[in-house]
Amino acid sequence: MTRPRPGVRPCRAGGNGVKIVFCARQRRGDLRLRKARAAFCALVALAGLLGGCTAARNGLGTHDSACFRVLPEALAAVHDRGHLVGERYLQPRALIIDLRHLTVPDSIADASRVATCLVAFTGHFKASSVKRGWGPMGEEGRIAIVIVRQRDLVLLATVVLGRIPPRLIFAHVFPRLV
């Protein structure tokens, strides 16, 4: 009879099972199974960590997500021209336009009392060629910011700007426009 080697379990060989032989094959199979289980557990843990990190780091809030409903109205206001830069939700009284020596239209002044969505576009715009256009710094500009009331998707105004004045809140809402 053969002596067992350390770490090797006996297995039966032969038809009638009389002779005992020590096999290394079963040990290799058990080792492979343990490695496969460990790899699977590591993969599941990694997927859970990555999924948890991305879900909590979403850049849009609940209000910003709802503002995607206003995109058709915003595109219609600029007649499908320009490139979409972004959209943001603004709470009531957050729409502050502090332009000295200019009269703000009533539609924008009234917008400070309701929740609004701002949609910004870049391109070449004229205040006369967009719906409800207002050009506080001239009639032409490279930026159009569409203001839509979130509650009922009513277009309040389209502000046409050549550049973002530092005193406008738009500079903080759309930092890529500055």
Stockholm file with secondary structure:
# STOCKHOLM 1.0

chainA/1-178         MTRPRPGVRPCRAGGNGVKIVFCARQRRGDLRLRKARAAFCALVALAGLLGGCTAARNGLGTHDSACFRVLPEALAAVHDRGHLVGERYLQPRALIIDLRHLTVPDSIADASRVATCLVAFTGHFKASSVKRGWGPMGEEGRIAIVIVRQRDLVLLATVVLGRIPPRLIFAHVFPRLV
#=GR chainA/1-178 SS CCCCCTTCCEEECSSSSCSEEECSHHHHHHHHHHHHHHHHHHHHHHHHHHHHHHHHTCSCCHHHHHGGGGHHHHHHHTTTCSEEEEEEEECTTCCCCCCTTCCCCHHHHHHTTSCEEEEEEEEEEETTTSTTEECTTCSEEEEEEEEEETTTTEEEEEEEESSCCTTSTHHHHCGGGC
#=GC SS_cons         CCCCCTTCCEEECSSSSCSEEECSHHHHHHHHHHHHHHHHHHHHHHHHHHHHHHHHTCSCCHHHHHGGGGHHHHHHHTTTCSEEEEEEEECTTCCCCCCTTCCCCHHHHHHTTSCEEEEEEEEEEETTTSTTEECTTCSEEEEEEEEEETTTTEEEEEEEESSCCTTSTHHHHCGGGC
//
